[in-house]
Amino acid sequence: MMRPRTCFALTLALVLTWGCGEGLGYTQSATAAGLRSRWGNGAIIRFSFNQNFAPNNNNDLVKAAVGDAVRTLAAAMPLAAGVPAVRFEEAGNTAVNRSGFDCVNMITFTDTNPEDQLPSGVIAVANTFFSLTAGTVQCGTQVINVAAGQIVDADMVFNNRARFSTAIQADGVHDIQGIAMHEAGHWLGLNHTGIQAAAMSPYGDTGEFPSRRLRTDDIASLRNVYGASGGTISGRITTAAGAAVKGAHVVATDMTTGVTTVSAVSEQDGGYRIGGLPAGSYGVFVEPLDGPVRLSHVPEPFG
């Protein structure tokens, strides 16, 4: 049985929105107003583990699995002024065990926040907190200057009713490393993709979910979000009568290899944009979101 990954959104105040990576296509997560979220160039995501860790798992192995996950993302991160646009650093353990805007980038398997008690079938969730406007925000004891859409805090919550392991082939359990890479991708502002082999695919099952490798779609996503050079394909999807088609899955396929490379989703006006593409010749195909990923998995502004 394939298990969907979902997340929740909550407006905390006029300034901050609890956003998440739930979405389709490889574009950034966005509010209903279309504001894109990302960390500022040069940001360091210092992440801490809640000290309870994953039940029945060795703490050192859990840390190693998450470390491998974020290093995979870091290796693909575009450069800004010669250094990675965003870096990760482990900050040890924390007693914090409640997801919230506190400038503690916390990873937990036992979140005590009632709002984060994930239902069956939801394996994990990434919560990102970003500013809706430019200015300053108070984050814990810090006052931070931010740009509109700038992420300042992120948490990763694993479902405490699911079974996890650091061994990807373990029977009946979910792979910590692959899930952590997927959720850390959401931390960076990435959405889900309709390309099932990609790390940001929203579906999978025990023993296989999700990929521990980044695919071209994932890498193009990072390049697009963090401003690296690359090719762009854009256009507008319409019906034969000229009406805009929103929520269509637009797929770019490498015409030399025949491999599906990158996908996006058309917006309310039918427009789409696929950026960060490596050099090549591409064919563009359009398909409906009729499964396994459906339009209901796509947030505003698409839904």
Solvent accessible surface area in square Angstrom, and as a share of the most:
residue,aa,sasa,rsa
1,M,176,0.78
2,M,91,0.41
3,R,69,0.25
4,P,46,0.29
5,R,5,0.02
6,T,43,0.25
7,C,23,0.14
8,F,81,0.34
9,A,81,0.63
10,L,72,0.36
11,T,97,0.57
12,L,72,0.36
13,A,53,0.41
14,L,170,0.84
15,V,60,0.34
16,L,14,0.07
17,T,20,0.12
18,W,12,0.04
19,G,8,0.08
20,C,19,0.11
21,G,1,0.01
22,E,28,0.13
23,G,0,0.00
24,L,1,0.00
25,G,1,0.01
26,Y,2,0.01
27,T,22,0.13
28,Q,20,0.09
29,S,7,0.05
30,A,21,0.16
31,T,25,0.15
32,A,75,0.58
33,A,100,0.77
34,G,29,0.28
35,L,44,0.22
36,R,70,0.25
37,S,0,0.00
38,R,63,0.23
39,W,14,0.05
40,G,20,0.20
41,N,91,0.47
42,G,38,0.36
43,A,24,0.18
44,I,43,0.22
45,I,0,0.00
46,R,128,0.47
47,F,5,0.02
48,S,11,0.07
49,F,2,0.01
50,N,4,0.02
51,Q,101,0.45
52,N,91,0.47
53,F,5,0.02
54,A,4,0.03
55,P,75,0.47
56,N,161,0.82
57,N,29,0.15
58,N,85,0.44
59,N,70,0.36
60,D,104,0.54
61,L,99,0.49
62,V,0,0.00
63,K,47,0.20
64,A,50,0.39
65,A,6,0.05
66,V,0,0.00
67,G,9,0.09
68,D,58,0.30
69,A,0,0.00
70,V,8,0.05
71,R,141,0.52
72,T,41,0.24
73,L,1,0.01
74,A,33,0.25
75,A,93,0.72
76,A,25,0.20
77,M,10,0.04
78,P,12,0.08
79,L,119,0.59
80,A,23,0.18
81,A,115,0.89
82,G,61,0.58
83,V,75,0.43
84,P,41,0.26
85,A,0,0.00
86,V,0,0.00
87,R,104,0.38
88,F,28,0.12
89,E,74,0.33
90,E,87,0.39
91,A,55,0.42
92,G,24,0.23
93,N,81,0.41
94,T,21,0.12
95,A,79,0.61
96,V,49,0.28
97,N,22,0.12
98,R,127,0.46
99,S,3,0.02
100,G,20,0.19
101,F,48,0.20
102,D,47,0.24
103,C,30,0.18
104,V,42,0.24
105,N,13,0.07
106,M,1,0.00
107,I,3,0.01
108,T,1,0.00
109,F,3,0.01
110,T,36,0.21
111,D,6,0.03
112,T,86,0.50
113,N,6,0.03
114,P,96,0.60
115,E,107,0.48
116,D,3,0.02
117,Q,82,0.36
118,L,5,0.02
119,P,64,0.40
120,S,97,0.62
121,G,19,0.19
122,V,11,0.06
123,I,3,0.01
124,A,0,0.00
125,V,1,0.00
126,A,1,0.01
127,N,1,0.01
128,T,1,0.01
129,F,0,0.00
130,F,3,0.01
131,S,0,0.00
132,L,54,0.27
133,T,81,0.47
134,A,76,0.59
135,G,38,0.37
136,T,84,0.49
137,V,9,0.05
138,Q,106,0.47
139,C,0,0.00
140,G,48,0.46
141,T,138,0.80
142,Q,95,0.42
143,V,103,0.59
144,I,42,0.21
145,N,120,0.62
146,V,12,0.07
147,A,56,0.44
148,A,50,0.39
149,G,1,0.01
150,Q,39,0.17
151,I,1,0.01
152,V,14,0.08
153,D,0,0.00
154,A,0,0.00
155,D,2,0.01
156,M,1,0.00
157,V,2,0.01
158,F,2,0.01
159,N,5,0.03
160,N,65,0.33
161,R,163,0.59
162,A,31,0.24
163,R,158,0.58
164,F,16,0.07
165,S,19,0.12
166,T,34,0.20
167,A,55,0.43
168,I,49,0.25
169,Q,149,0.66
170,A,29,0.22
171,D,134,0.69
172,G,32,0.31
173,V,11,0.06
174,H,9,0.04
175,D,1,0.01
176,I,0,0.00
177,Q,24,0.11
178,G,0,0.00
179,I,0,0.00
180,A,0,0.00
181,M,1,0.00
182,H,0,0.00
183,E,0,0.00
184,A,0,0.00
185,G,0,0.00
186,H,7,0.03
187,W,1,0.00
188,L,0,0.00
189,G,0,0.00
190,L,1,0.01
191,N,3,0.01
192,H,1,0.00
193,T,0,0.00
194,G,16,0.15
195,I,24,0.12
196,Q,81,0.36
197,A,55,0.42
198,A,1,0.01
199,A,0,0.00
200,M,5,0.02
201,S,2,0.01
202,P,4,0.03
203,Y,27,0.10
204,G,5,0.05
205,D,30,0.16
206,T,43,0.25
207,G,17,0.16
208,E,99,0.44
209,F,1,0.01
210,P,6,0.04
211,S,25,0.16
212,R,69,0.25
213,R,148,0.54
214,L,24,0.12
215,R,77,0.28
216,T,57,0.33
217,D,2,0.01
218,D,1,0.00
219,I,67,0.34
220,A,1,0.01
221,S,1,0.01
222,L,0,0.00
223,R,71,0.26
224,N,29,0.15
225,V,7,0.04
226,Y,8,0.03
227,G,69,0.66
228,A,31,0.24
229,S,93,0.60
230,G,43,0.41
231,G,35,0.34
232,T,71,0.41
233,I,39,0.20
234,S,75,0.48
235,G,33,0.32
236,R,136,0.50
237,I,26,0.13
238,T,59,0.34
239,T,63,0.36
240,A,122,0.94
241,A,101,0.78
242,G,44,0.42
243,A,55,0.43
244,A,42,0.32
245,V,43,0.25
246,K,88,0.37
247,G,5,0.05
248,A,6,0.05
249,H,8,0.04
250,V,0,0.00
251,V,14,0.08
252,A,0,0.00
253,T,17,0.10
254,D,30,0.15
255,M,114,0.51
256,T,120,0.70
257,T,90,0.52
258,G,54,0.52
259,V,90,0.52
260,T,61,0.35
261,T,10,0.06
262,V,0,0.00
263,S,0,0.00
264,A,1,0.01
265,V,7,0.04
266,S,0,0.00
267,E,54,0.24
268,Q,97,0.43
269,D,88,0.45
270,G,0,0.00
271,G,18,0.17
272,Y,26,0.10
273,R,122,0.45
274,I,0,0.00
275,G,0,0.00
276,G,6,0.05
277,L,4,0.02
278,P,66,0.42
279,A,109,0.84
280,G,55,0.53
281,S,66,0.43
282,Y,43,0.16
283,G,12,0.12
284,V,56,0.32
285,F,115,0.48
286,V,72,0.42
287,E,81,0.36
288,P,93,0.59
289,L,23,0.11
290,D,89,0.46
291,G,33,0.32
292,P,75,0.47
293,V,7,0.04
294,R,125,0.45
295,L,66,0.33
296,S,100,0.65
297,H,37,0.17
298,V,8,0.05
299,P,46,0.29
300,E,79,0.35
301,P,16,0.10
302,F,4,0.02
303,G,41,0.40
